[in-house]
Amino acid sequence: MSMDAQLQALLDKQEIADVLQRYSRTLDWLDDEGQAGCFWPDAPIDYGFFTGSAADFLPVVMAIERASQRRWHFLSAPAIAFDSADHASVECYGFATGIRQQEDGSWSGGLYGGRYLDEFEKREGEWRIASRRYIMDWKLPLDDQPGNEPNPDFPLPVLQIIASGHPDYRPF
């Protein structure tokens, strides 16, 4: 492989990794437009509870995320294999949480572990997810989570994102 081809492969891998990072951030900050920019609208999506196009999936997943007062997504570094200059098979592992206030005033949710099996396509110079299959490997309950007020014994700030446009969000 020529030096130019190696350099292009590195640039493409970084762009794909950036899309995956943006996917997590835009879910957590409830950025609908940013989330839509991670997928080609015609991308087939299979999460088990949803099978259809990315355009149809985005309102569903964003409604799920909005149902949690706090959410957090973390993805591993991706494994990327290029099939051509404009197509790559990508796999990464992920953790996700969703924390909600319960009727009794307590805060709880779940920690989910799974993997994303993606196909990426580069169209008109831009990489996006062209197909996604999510596999959940495990789930753990997260009971007795902190509420919205900092613990006076260890007063770390608590961030509550309940709507798009949070003042701390930085759309890179």
C-alpha positions, -999 to 999 in steps of 0.1 A, spaced: 0 0 0 14 34 -9 21 61 16 -9 81 2 -32 51 6 -20 45 41 -25 81 50 -60 81 35 -69 49 55 -58 66 87 -78 97 79 -108 76 71 -105 56 104 -103 88 124 -135 101 106 -153 69 114 -142 70 151 -154 107 152 -189 96 140 -191 70 167 -180 96 193 -205 120 180 -232 93 182 -227 89 219 -224 126 227 -255 136 207 -276 109 224 -264 121 259 -270 158 251 -303 152 232 -290 167 200 -314 154 174 -297 171 144 -263 158 155 -277 123 160 -292 123 125 -259 133 111 -243 100 123 -265 79 100 -275 78 63 -313 82 64 -318 50 44 -295 29 67 -312 -3 79 -312 -4 117 -319 -35 139 -320 -30 177 -344 -59 183 -371 -37 196 -369 -16 164 -361 -27 128 -364 -1 101 -346 28 86 -324 53 104 -348 81 95 -376 62 113 -353 51 142 -341 85 152 -374 98 167 -378 65 185 -343 64 201 -345 101 210 -378 96 228 -362 68 248 -333 90 257 -356 119 267 -374 95 291 -343 94 313 -332 125 332 -296 113 329 -280 91 303 -244 82 295 -230 63 265 -194 52 261 -180 33 231 -147 14 228 -122 21 202 -136 6 170 -122 -23 150 -124 -11 114 -119 -31 82 -121 -14 48 -138 -34 21 -132 -6 -4 -123 31 -5 -159 40 5 -171 11 26 -159 -2 60 -171 -29 84 -169 -16 120 -174 -31 154 -172 -16 188 -184 -23 224 -205 0 244 -218 8 278 -250 28 283 -269 40 313 -303 56 318 -312 70 352 -348 81 360 -365 95 391 -389 69 404 -424 76 418 -411 72 453 -385 100 447 -355 76 444 -333 75 414 -325 43 395 -319 28 361 -298 3 343 -263 -2 329 -263 -20 296 -233 -36 278 -234 -46 242 -218 -42 208 -225 -23 176 -220 -41 143 -219 -13 117 -213 -9 81 -201 26 71 -203 42 37 -185 73 24 -208 93 2 -197 126 -13 -167 126 9 -185 120 42 -185 88 64 -218 78 81 -234 46 94 -250 29 65 -262 -2 85 -264 -10 122 -271 -41 143 -270 -37 181 -265 -67 203 -271 -64 241 -248 -87 260 -258 -79 295 -277 -56 318 -272 -46 355 -296 -26 377 -283 7 390 -303 14 422 -298 42 447 -284 67 423 -277 103 433 -306 128 429 -303 162 414 -288 178 445 -251 173 452 -242 152 483 -232 176 510 -204 152 521 -189 151 486 -205 179 466 -198 170 430 -221 188 405 -250 167 391 -258 174 355 -294 170 345 -301 171 308 -339 169 302 -342 188 269 -321 197 239 -300 229 240 -284 225 274 -261 255 281 -231 232 288 -234 214 255 -206 222 230 -215 210 195 -181 203 180 
